[in-house]
Amino acid sequence: MGKKGFIRMKTDRVEASELIRSDLKQLGYTAKKLTTDAIKLGSLGFGTTFLEWVASFSAIYLLILDRTNWKTNILTSLLIPYIFLSLPSLLFNIFRGEIGKWIAFVAVVLRLFFPRRCPDWLELPGALILLIVVAPSLIADTIRDDWIGVVICLAIACYLLQEHIRASGGFRNSFTKAHGISNTMGIILLLVYPVWALVLDFI
């Protein structure tokens, strides 16, 4: 009887050790998977933020070109809602605060009382700041951070690209004409951010 009890105790200890070893192995696998997923998610998030900055500055670059040497019939005012929807949160929150309110106030005063001294190239940037300041929370906080805003950005980028290609006389000419490649690459960069963001939304 004593011998059987001893054998049973020994068997129970072996089984308990195997269970603990199995649990530790499973825990290690889970921790490894969690770390891998966290790194992957972090890198994807960084990629989205980086592309957001690239897209916003590309739109600003195209806006500057439009006021200097990119004289076409393209509706470049669409760049304003694109910048509004793609502007990184850091800059958006700065312009939505007191700084943006003062800039908008000065722009409106200049436009109302000193129209001759207010240069035309300030019209669209002033409209952008005003849009950021007065936009309702539904648009500024919900649509901007949702897939709807990304789809709008994609639609604007596609429209500008096809209009630019048509105005240039074809895809090849859009790369070979004067200032063609810089304009085309700028518009293509507008496409990268919304496409990437939509892919991540559906992964």
C-alpha positions as a printed Julia matrix, in Angstrom:
203×3 Matrix{Float64}:
   0.0    0.0     0.0
   2.8    2.38    0.95
   4.7    1.52   -2.21
   1.65   2.22   -4.4
   1.09   5.56   -2.66
   4.73   6.52   -3.21
   4.52   5.62   -6.93
   1.28   7.62   -7.25
   2.88  10.67   -5.58
   5.88  10.41   -7.88
   3.61  10.18  -10.95
   1.61  13.18   -9.78
   4.81  15.22   -9.35
   5.98  14.28  -12.85
   2.61  15.27  -14.33
   2.63  18.56  -12.41
   6.16  19.34  -13.63
   5.12  18.62  -17.21
   2.08  20.85  -16.86
   4.19  23.7   -15.45
   6.75  23.25  -18.23
   3.97  23.27  -20.83
   2.41  26.39  -19.32
   5.76  28.19  -19.25
   6.37  27.23  -22.86
   2.93  28.52  -23.85
   3.52  31.71  -21.85
   6.84  32.27  -23.61
   5.21  31.76  -27.02
   2.42  34.22  -26.13
   4.9   36.83  -24.91
   6.96  36.43  -28.09
   3.85  36.81  -30.29
   2.71  39.84  -28.3
   6.12  41.49  -28.71
   6.18  40.76  -32.44
   2.67  42.16  -32.94
   3.47  45.26  -30.87
   6.6   45.95  -32.91
   4.69  45.39  -36.15
   1.83  47.65  -35.05
   4.26  50.34  -33.9
   6.16  50.29  -37.18
   2.9   50.48  -39.17
   1.71  53.37  -37.03
   5.01  55.17  -37.53
   4.75  54.56  -41.28
   1.25  56.06  -41.36
   2.35  59.13  -39.39
   5.39  59.61  -41.6
   3.32  59.36  -44.79
   0.82  61.79  -43.29
   3.61  64.37  -42.91
   4.89  63.64  -46.43
   1.4   64.01  -47.95
   0.7   67.28  -46.13
   3.99  68.87  -47.15
   3.53  67.62  -50.72
   0.15  69.38  -50.83
   1.71  72.56  -49.41
   4.51  72.28  -51.99
   1.95  71.99  -54.81
   0.07  74.96  -53.38
   3.27  77.03  -53.51
   3.93  75.88  -57.08
   0.43  76.91  -58.05
   1.17  80.44  -56.83
   4.53  80.58  -58.64
   5.02  78.59  -61.84
   2.35  75.85  -62.01
  -0.17  77.8   -64.03
  -2.84  75.35  -65.14
  -6.62  75.15  -65.05
  -6.48  72.45  -62.38
  -8.73  73.08  -59.39
  -5.86  73.45  -56.93
  -8.21  74.85  -54.28
  -8.97  71.15  -53.6
  -5.56  71.04  -51.94
  -7.07  73.01  -49.03
  -9.5   70.26  -47.9
  -6.75  67.69  -48.59
  -4.34  69.49  -46.23
  -7.16  69.94  -43.72
  -7.86  66.19  -43.69
  -4.26  64.96  -43.82
  -2.47  67.52  -41.64
  -0.71  65.74  -38.74
  -2.51  66.09  -35.42
   0.39  68.01  -33.87
   0.13  70.85  -36.41
  -3.66  70.63  -36.64
  -4.09  71.13  -32.89
  -1.66  74.07  -32.91
  -3.58  75.86  -35.67
  -6.94  74.98  -34.1
  -5.88  76.7   -30.88
  -5.15  80.34  -30.07
  -2.36  80.63  -32.66
  -4.73  79.68  -35.47
  -7.42  82.04  -34.18
  -5.01  84.99  -34.2
  -3.79  84.15  -37.72
  -7.39  83.84  -38.96
  -8.33  87.1   -37.26
  -5.44  89.01  -38.85
  -6.19  87.46  -42.27
  -9.85  88.52  -42.1
  -8.98  92.05  -40.96
  -6.44  92.44  -43.78
  -8.92  91.13  -46.32
 -11.72  93.42  -45.12
  -9.92  96.7   -44.51
  -6.72  96.45  -46.56
  -7.68  94.41  -49.65
  -5.09  96.07  -51.85
  -2.28  95.3   -49.44
  -3.4   91.68  -49.04
  -1.53  89.61  -51.66
  -3.48  87.05  -53.66
  -1.15  84.21  -52.69
  -2.31  84.54  -49.07
  -5.92  83.79  -49.97
  -5.75  79.96  -49.93
  -3.45  79.65  -46.87
  -5.76  82.06  -45.03
  -8.76  79.96  -46.07
  -7.02  76.84  -44.74
  -6.36  78.39  -41.31
  -9.92  79.72  -41.18
 -11.26  76.27  -42.09
  -9.21  74.62  -39.34
 -10.36  77.14  -36.73
 -14.11  77.15  -37.5
 -14.62  73.49  -38.53
 -17.24  71.75  -36.35
 -16.07  68.92  -34.11
 -17.92  66.39  -36.29
 -15.56  67.2   -39.16
 -12.43  68.14  -37.21
 -12.47  65.26  -34.72
 -14.55  62.52  -36.35
 -14.33  62.59  -40.15
 -10.69  63.73  -40.13
  -9.62  60.7   -38.09
 -11.89  58.23  -39.87
 -11.74  56.28  -43.13
 -14.19  58.79  -44.64
 -11.52  61.51  -44.49
  -8.99  59.13  -46.04
 -11.37  58.31  -48.91
 -11.91  62.04  -49.56
  -8.12  62.54  -49.66
  -7.79  59.66  -52.12
 -10.54  61.07  -54.35
  -8.89  64.52  -54.38
  -5.47  63.04  -55.19
  -6.88  60.9   -58.04
  -8.76  63.85  -59.49
  -5.71  66.14  -59.38
  -3.5   63.47  -60.95
  -5.83  62.79  -63.88
  -6.41  66.53  -64.42
  -2.66  67.19  -64.35
  -1.98  64.39  -66.86
  -4.74  65.65  -69.14
  -3.5   69.26  -68.91
   0.04  68.06  -69.72
  -1.12  66.23  -72.84
  -0.59  62.68  -71.62
   1.24  60.65  -69.0
   4.61  60.88  -70.73
   4.38  64.64  -71.16
   3.56  65.06  -67.47
   7.12  63.87  -66.75
   8.92  65.61  -69.61
   7.41  69.1   -69.74
   8.91  72.03  -67.82
   8.33  71.48  -64.1
   6.42  68.34  -65.11
   8.26  65.75  -63.06
   8.23  67.8   -59.84
   4.49  68.46  -60.18
   3.69  64.85  -61.07
   5.78  63.42  -58.24
   4.15  65.85  -55.82
   0.69  64.69  -56.85
   1.7   61.02  -56.73
   2.9   61.55  -53.16
  -0.63  62.73  -52.35
  -1.86  59.25  -53.28
   0.55  57.31  -51.05
  -0.86  58.31  -47.66
  -4.58  57.57  -48.3
  -3.8   54.29  -50.07
  -1.58  53.15  -47.17
  -4.13  54.24  -44.56
  -6.97  52.4   -46.32
  -4.88  49.23  -46.64
  -4.2   49.32  -42.88
  -7.91  49.86  -42.16
  -8.81  46.66  -43.99
  -5.96  44.49  -42.69
